[in-house]
Amino acid sequence: MKLSPNAVIAVEKMANYLLQWRPESDKSQFLASAGYTERDAELLARDIRRRNFFRQMLSSKRRQHTASFTASLLDCAAPNGTVLKVKSIWMVESATDITKFITLYPSKDN
């Protein structure tokens, strides 16, 4: 299965979660190492969209009202030229069939 090109990637999630430092499960330092700052929420959302929609889903889990998927983003070129190795998590709501971006995290795959 491939991601829908109509998937929702909330810029607010980039600005208020991924790009802001958190005491637990922080991703902002990882993204900052590639040149993404708190001001780059729209750029990060665009980069995620551009890189993800040609990827196959790696795994899936089904629950009563949703299905979640993991996608690999092994070639996400960042603002400073760094190539990030990340995985992204997506959810498909069964009632609406809308795909939504949930989060990303550093990939340990080489």
ZIGI-V484391 format. One record per pair of residues at least 4 apart in sequence whose ideal C-beta (glycine too) atoms are under 8 Angstrom apart, sorted by the first residue. I is the first residue (numbers start at 1). GAP is how many residues later the second one is. Records with the same first field share a line. If there is no record, write none. Layout:
I->GAP ; GAP
This chain:
1->55 ; 56 ; 59 ; 68
2->51 ; 52 ; 53 ; 54 ; 55
3->4 ; 49 ; 50 ; 52 ; 54 ; 66 ; 68 ; 87 ; 96
4->49 ; 95
5->48
6->92 ; 93
7->42 ; 45 ; 46 ; 83 ; 91 ; 92 ; 93 ; 94
8->90 ; 91 ; 92 ; 93
9->4 ; 5 ; 36 ; 39 ; 40 ; 91 ; 92
10->4 ; 35 ; 90 ; 91
11->4 ; 30 ; 31 ; 34
12->4 ; 29
13->4 ; 5 ; 88 ; 90
14->4 ; 5 ; 26 ; 27 ; 28 ; 30 ; 31
15->4 ; 5 ; 23 ; 26
16->4
17->5 ; 10 ; 86
18->9 ; 10 ; 13 ; 26 ; 85 ; 86
19->9 ; 12 ; 17 ; 18 ; 19 ; 21 ; 22 ; 25
20->8 ; 18
21->5 ; 7 ; 8
22->4 ; 5 ; 6
26->4
27->4 ; 76 ; 77 ; 78
28->4 ; 10
29->4
30->4 ; 54 ; 76
31->5 ; 13 ; 47 ; 53
32->4 ; 5
33->49
34->44 ; 45 ; 46 ; 48 ; 50
35->5 ; 43 ; 44 ; 45 ; 46 ; 47
36->4 ; 7 ; 8 ; 42 ; 43
40->4 ; 39
41->4
42->4
43->4 ; 36
44->4
45->4
46->4
47->4 ; 29 ; 30 ; 31
48->4 ; 25 ; 28 ; 40 ; 53 ; 56
49->4
51->4 ; 22 ; 24 ; 25
52->19 ; 21 ; 36
55->16 ; 17 ; 18
56->15
57->12 ; 13 ; 14 ; 33
58->11 ; 12 ; 13 ; 14 ; 29
59->10 ; 11
60->7 ; 8 ; 9 ; 10
61->6 ; 7
62->4 ; 5
63->4 ; 5
64->30
65->28 ; 29 ; 30
66->25 ; 26 ; 27 ; 28
67->24 ; 25 ; 27
68->21 ; 22 ; 23 ; 24 ; 34
69->20 ; 21 ; 22 ; 23
70->17 ; 18 ; 19 ; 20
71->16 ; 17 ; 19
72->15 ; 35 ; 37
73->11 ; 12 ; 13 ; 14 ; 15 ; 31 ; 34
74->11 ; 12 ; 33 ; 35
75->8
76->7 ; 8 ; 9 ; 10
77->4 ; 5 ; 6 ; 7
78->4 ; 5 ; 6
84->22
85->21 ; 22 ; 24 ; 25
86->18 ; 19 ; 20 ; 21
87->17 ; 18 ; 19 ; 20 ; 22
88->13 ; 14 ; 15 ; 16
89->12 ; 13 ; 14 ; 15 ; 16
90->9 ; 10 ; 11 ; 12
91->8 ; 9 ; 11
92->5 ; 6 ; 7 ; 8
93->4 ; 5 ; 7
